[in-house]
Amino acid sequence: MEYNKKNIENVNVANKKVLVRCDFNVPQDDTGEITADQRIVESLPTLKYLLQHGAAVIACSHLGRPKGTFNEKYSLKPVAVRLGELLHMNVSMASDVIGEDAKAKAAALQPGQIMLLENVRFHAEEEKNDPAFAKQLSGLAELFVNDAFGTAHRAHASTAGVADYLPSVCGYLIQKEINVIGKALFSPRRPFVAVLGGAKVSDKIGVIDNLINICDTIIVGGAMAYTFKKACNRPIGISRCEEDKLELAKELMLKAVGLGVHFYLPGDHIVGDHFASDARPYIMQHIADGMMGMDIGPSTIARYVKEIKFAGTVIWNGPMGVFEFPSFAEGTKAVARAMAKTDAISIVGGGDSAAAAEKFGFADRMDHVSTGGGASLEFMEGLALPGIACLEDY
């Protein structure tokens, strides 16, 4: 797939109505109060550029999972308020998406002004990428800008469908993801090290298979490491294991050997006898019966940190253990710290890894923290992302 896409600086936006797909899927408390506005903040560079260059901006997004029906709980009204505060200007809010209020407000919108449509997922047609819905949505504007990397792997009406009816380019957020992750995948500074963790091998099959063709070293942690360990006939106690993926795990390791890729599994473990924060941690090289691996051990940490230290590029996706439990968080924390300190290009692939980097205070020291968990995974897997593939090439 070609990722050399036009962005907002490659088109004339002056005096044009511009539909911008943002990712405003922010967390809220029971009262509807936004508890973290990072996703709104990340949209500001693109929105400010458009407004400052004379565009009339029609922003849209989803929030939560309203399942195709209007639900006040998932209204974007609080987002409009917070966005207005961050932009220091009024953000008018439409009461619908393609209805009369949206059409009227869009028609009256002047250059340098911004409005927000209601939650696009109030329409079932959105997730179905219904052409008629996409056409009506696109009818509000003259140009489409996708800046929602977190949903770029979804072929929805507001992420891909509207591109059938409007000239379409990316915003700064998607441009950065393309530049940073894309460069790492296609022309990395070497050695190229991938640090992969999380619960399931099945979640990362495509990623591992693709990265074996690109990387110099693959480091495995998290619960998925125990599927690989069992595939090597190592004792894993009652650790989580995907029995139906054992043969696949063997094939992936053999592929790595055949291509000369270093493939590291944990050599020691922090284990507990039950899955809970109060489980007593033990260090074990060979996991005993009745025990489960819940983090990588100190020797493994030292080896993994050394690989990261001397890397040229590091991509990290997936925690090394149950970092939500303090007794089993050190492996994930050590990887985050090593990535923050390395001279390598350090990329965090969204999701739990991004949450861990933030939790431990290292996120701002990474070269790039992806804004899309699922999207970054599919990107690393080498798949075409519909929300990017639909944009215009240079």
N, C-alpha and C positions, 0 to 999 in steps of 0.2 A: 504494500500500500504506500502511496506517495503522501508524505506529510509536509511537503513544501507548500503550505497554504497561505493565501492572502490574508492579511489582517486589516484592522480598521485604518491603519495608516496608508494602505495601498488603494483606498477608494475615497472618493469625494463624499463627505457626509453633510456638508453645509446645506441647510434648508431642506433636508430630507427627513422623513419620518422613519425612524430606525427601530425595528423590533429586536430587543436584546434578551436572549435566554440566559438568565442568571441562575445560580444555585442559592436560593434563599431558604433552603430546607433546614432551618435553624431549630435548635432545641428550645422548648418552652416548658414552664412549670404549669401546675394545675390551673392557675389563674390566667394563663395565656401570656405571661411575662417572658420575654426572650431571656434565656439564661446564658447564652454565648452568641455573640454577634460576628464571629470571625468570618463566616461565609459572606456576610453583608459587606464587611470591611474589604474583603478580597475582590469584590466587584467594583470598588470605587475607582481604581485607575482607568478602567474601560469606560465607565459611565461619565467620569469627569472629562476624559478626552472628547467624547462625543458631544457633551454639552458645551464644552469650551470651543468646539469647532462648528457650532451652529446647528447641531442635529436636534430634532424633537424626539425624545427618547421614550419608547413604550417598552417598559421592562415587564418580563413575565417569568414565572417560576412555578414549581410545585411546592407543596408543604405537606409532609406526612402521607398517609394513605387513605384518602377519603372514599376510595373505591367508586369513583365516577358519580358521586352525588354531592349536592351542596351540604356542607357541614360546617357550622360556624366555628367549631373547634379548630378547624384547619384553615381559617381565613388568613389572608396575608395582610390584614389591616395593621397588626402590630409591626410587621416588617416595613410597611409604608411609613409609619411614624419614625421608626429607628433609622431608616434610610434617609429621611428628611433631616433628622438631627445630624447625621454624619456628613451629609452634603451641604448642610446649612441653607436649605431651600425647601420650598413646598413640594411635596410629592403627592399629586392627586391620585386618588384610589378609585378604580372602577368597581362597580358592584357585581360585574360579571366578566366574562372572558371574550365572547364574541357577540354579546347581546347589544341592545340599544344603548345602554350607558357606556360601554366600552367604545362603541363606534362614535358616539357623540363626543366623548372626551378626547379620543384620538384625533378626530377631525378638527377639534378646536385647539389642539396642542400646537404651540408656537416654538420656533427654534430657541434652544436654550432652556426649554422646559422638559419636565419628566413626569411620567405617570406610571402607575403599576396596575396591571391587570389582576383580577382575582385568580385564585389557585387554578391552574390549568387542569389539574386532575379532578376538578369538580365535574369534568366531562369525561365519560367513559371512552369517548373517541380519542382522547389524548394518548393513552397508552396503547391503543390499537393502531395508532398512526393512520387514522381515518383521513383519506384524501380530501373529503368535503370539509371536514373540520379544519385541516391544515390550510386549505385554500381560504376559508373565511378568516382565519387568524392572520394569514399573510396579507389579506386585504386591508389590514389596518396600517400597513407600512409600505416603504419603497425599498428597504434594505434589511437583511437579516444578519445579526451578529450573534454567534454562539460563544458564550463565555462560561458555560457550565460544564466543566470537565467531569464533575462527579456523575453526570448523567449522559456523558458522551458515548457510553457503550450501549445506550438504549435507543432504539429506532422509534422514537415517539414523535407525535405531530410537531411539538414545539422544539424538538432537538434536531430533527432531520426532515420531517415532512414538509415544513414551510420552505425548505431550500429548493423544492421543486417549482416554487412560484416566485421566488425573490433572489436577486443577487445575494450571495452569502459568503461571509468572511468570519474569521475568528477574532475574539477579543484578546487582551493581554494575558489573561489567566490561562486560556488554552494555548496561546502562543508559547508561554513559558514552559508548559508541560511538554509540548512538542519539542521545543528546543533542548530542554534538559534531559528528559528521559529518552527522547529520540536520538540525541547525540550519543548518549551512553550505550544505547543498543546498537547503533549503526557504526559509530567510530569512537569507541571508548578509549580513554587513557588507561594503559595497562600497567600492572596486572588488574584485570577486571574481576572483582569479587562480588558474588551474590550471597546475601545472608537471608535464608528462608526459614520461616517458622510457622507457628499457628497449629491448629488442631488436626487438620486432615490433609493427607497426601492428595486425596481426590480434588481438593480445592486448588491445588497447585500443580497438577499433572502437566498441563499445557505450558505453564511458566517454566517448570524445571526442564521439560523437554526442549523448549526453545532456548533457554539460557545455557544449556549444555553445549549448544552449537556456538555460543558467543563468549562465554566466560572462561577465565583461567582457573577459577576456584569457586566451588559452591559449598557453602557452610549450611548445615541443617540443624535446626533446634526445634523446640516446641514439641507438642504431643505427636506430630507427624514423624518425628525422628524415631519413635518406637516401632512404627511399621517397618522402617528401613532396618532397624536393629534386629527385629525378629526375622526379616528376610535374610539377614546374615547369620541366623541361628544363634543370636545372643539372647540371654534371659532378660525378659522385660517385666516379670511379675504380673501385676494386674494393671499395668499401664495401658492407656488407650491404644488400640491397634485396629487398623482396617484389614481384616483377614482377607477380604476379596481383592486387596491391592498388593499383596505380597509379591506376586509374580511380576507385576508392573514395577514395583520398587527394585527388584533384581535387574530388570531390563534397563531401567534408568541408570543404575550404578554401573552396569556393564557398558552402556553407551558412553558414560563419562570416562571409563578406563580406556575404551577404544579410541577416544578423541584426545586423550592425554589431559583430561580435566581433573584437577584435584577435587575429590568429593569427600568432605569431612562430616562424620557423625560424632555425637558426644561420646567421650571416652569415660566420663564419670557423670554422676547425676545427683541432684538433690531430690530425695524421695520422701514420701509420706505414706501412712497406712490408710488414709481416707482423703477424699477430695473436699477439703474445707480449710479455712484460714487458720483454724486452731490445730491443724495437723502438725505433729512434731517433725522437723526436718532432719534427715540423715544424709550423709554423703556416702554414696555407694558406687563402686566401679561396675559391679555386676548386680543388677537389681534382684533382690531376694523375693521369694514367693510371698504374696500378700502385701507387697509394697508397689507403689506406683511412682513413676518418674514425673516430677512436677517442675523441674528446672534443670539447666545444665550445671555441672559441678565446677569447682574451682580450677581444676587442671584444664578442662575444656574451655572455660572462660579465658584462661591465659593464652591458649592456642588460638582461639578465635580472635582475640584482641590483637595478637601479633599479626595475623593475616590482614586484618583491617588496617593496622598501622602502616604496613608496607604496600598497601594497595594503591593503584592509580585512580580507580573508580570503584565505588561501593554502592550497591543497591540493596536496601533492606526492606523486606516485606514479611511480617509475621513475628510475634514475640517468641522469645526463647523458653518461656515458661509461663506459669500462672502469675503474671506480674501484678494482678489485682490483690494477691495475697502477699503481705510483706515478707514472709519467710521464704517465698519462692519467686522473688522479684529480681534478685541480684544479677542473674544471667542477662535478662532483658536490659536492665539498667547499665550493665557493663558494656553491652554492645552499643547502646545509645551514647554512652560516654566516649567510647573509642571512636565512634563515627564523628562526634563533635570535635575530637582532638586531632583526627588524622588530617594529613595534607591532601588526601585523596578527594576527588569529587564525591560528595556524600549525598545520596538520594534516598529519601524515605518514601516508600510506596503507599502511603495513605493508610486508612483503616486503623487497626489496633496498633500498628507500629507508630503511626503519627500520634495516636493518643498516648502511647508510652513515652515518646520523645517529649511531648508536652508535659506529661505528668512529672517526669524526672528533671525538667528544666533545661533540656538540651535542644529543643526544637529550633530556637533562633540561632543556633550555631551550626545547623546543617546547611548545605548549599541549596537544597530543595526538599520541601516536604509536600508531597503530592496532595491535591485536594480531592482526589477520587480513589476510593478503595478498590471497588470493582473495576472501574475504568483503568486504573493503573495496572491492575493484574492482567486485564485483557491486552493492554498495550504491551506489557512485558512478554505476553504470550505470543505476540506477533500478529494478533487479530486486527482486522479493520474495525475501527470504532465508527459507527454510523453517524454520530454527531460531528465527527471530523471529516470523514470520507466525503460527506455531502458538500463541504465547503470548496470554494474555488481555488484551483491551483494557480501558481505563478505562470 
